Amino acid sequence: MLRRALLCSPALLLVRPAQAQQRLSVVASFSILADMTRQIGGDRITLRAIAGPDQDAHVFQPKPSDAAALANAALVIRNGLGFEGWLDRMIRSSGFKARMVTTTEGITPRIMEAHGHDHGGAGRRHHHSVGPRQVPDPHAWQDLGLAQHYIRNITAGLVAADPGGEALYRRNAEAYGARLAALDQWVRAEIAKVPAARRKIVTSHDAFSYFGDAYGVRFLAPQGVSTEAEPSAAEVGRLIRQIKAESITALFMENMSNPATLQRIAQETGLRVRGRLYADALSAETGPAPTYEAMFRHNLSLMVPAMRGDAA
């Protein structure tokens, strides 16, 4: 009788749901990784993106609350390849002891030339060389095939941090991987609607090279791999001449880039900026690209007609 009374006591009934609702605390460095992690972790995790929607992770300045979230996390998800130098500095100063997942692990990065400041690395405030340097391109998520590496690495990190959720994580990862594989085929079919000679796009900065390699599109940009480096007048001039010579019609802004250079290019070439692409950050929930999958669908809906020269 006493045992039955204890089991039914309000205090114990309150404890049980609280215990059942304990979730793995996960921090992702920026919005795209946060969405990928959410698709796999589901309701079993609590998730925070440090650089959120429409925030430029290249030049992000963390707040004290971001450092506190990092210190309290059980698992941190980052891109790597030099993308989040500010995160490396936070880790060094926060007494960080959690598990770390680098989502690009296992990917052979593209190597590209960069000018000026480092791409957010620890020495970016001290590097002022104007000559080209060889750096890894961190934007590997722009290839849906390489996104399968991201899925495997995030899943492995979640399982290691929370073995009890393994079945759920692997089930969600399998479903997510299948959706991205189908999306990859859709992207290829959409690009095939554009004649090969017209598959050229001008964007704000060089964030789409993995996309270009995967899907046969040539991307040109006045800015380099990082939004920190301002293009020179000579670089912009060369790009304007190339646009005119090759009759390029697809000119795009990005969701967190300074529009001034693109507006000058539009004026000089007579082109109209055809919309806003999402490259390094998702949109807010009410925007056109609130998820990684929606980002690809939105970008393609703008890219394809612009490359074909269709009237907007």
C-alpha positions, 0 to 999 in steps of 0.5 A: 500500500505504501509502495503504491502511494509512493509511486502515485505521489505528485513529486515522483510524477514530476521527476519522471517526465523531467528525466525523460526529457533530458536531451543532449546539448549540441552547439553548431558553429553556423546555421547550415550545420545546425539544420543538418544536425537537427535533421539527424538529432531530432527531438533527442537533442537541444541545439544552438547555432552560434552564427545564426540565419543570415549571419556571416560566419566569415566575420562573426563576432561571438557574444559572451552568451555564445561562449557560455553555450559552448562551455555547457555543450556536450557536443560541438559541430564545426565545419573546419578547413579554416572556416570558423577561426573565431570558434577556435579562439572561443575554444581556447579561452572557454575551458572547452572539454566537450566532444568536437565533430569536424564535418569535413573530416574525410573530404579532400578539399579544393585548394584555391588562391586567397588574397589579403586577410586569412580566412578567419584563422587565428592570424587574420588580424596580422596578415596583410599580404596582397599576394595570392596564397594557397588555402583550402576552400571550406564551402564543401556543403555546396556539393550535395554528394559531399554532404553525405560526409557531413551526415556520417560525421555528425551521426558518429558524433551524436552516437559517441556522445549519446549511445542510447540514441544510436538507433534514432540517429542512424534511422534519421541519418539514413532518411536524410541521406536518401533525401539529399541523394534525391535532391542531388539528382534533381539539381543535375536535372535542372542544370541540364536544362541550361546549354553548357555554354551558358552555365556561368554565374557571377556571385558576390564571393567565391562560395560556389566552387564545389557546386560548380565542380559537382554540377558543371557550372562556372562561377566568377566572383569579385571577392575571394573565398572570404567576405573579409577580403575586398576586391581591388578595382583592377579585379572588378574591372577584369570581371566586368570585361569578362562578363561582357565578352562572354555574354554572361546573364546570371548576376547574383547577390548573396544573403550576407554580402555587401551589395556595393560591388555587385551594384557597380558591376550591374551598372557597368554591364547593363545587367540586373541583379537576378536575386539573392542566393544563399551560400554560407547561411540559411534564411530565417524561418520565414524566408526562402531558405530556412533549411539546407534542402530549401536553400538548394531548391531556392538557389536553383529556382533563381540560377537556372532561368538567369543562366538561360537568359529568361526574362525575370 
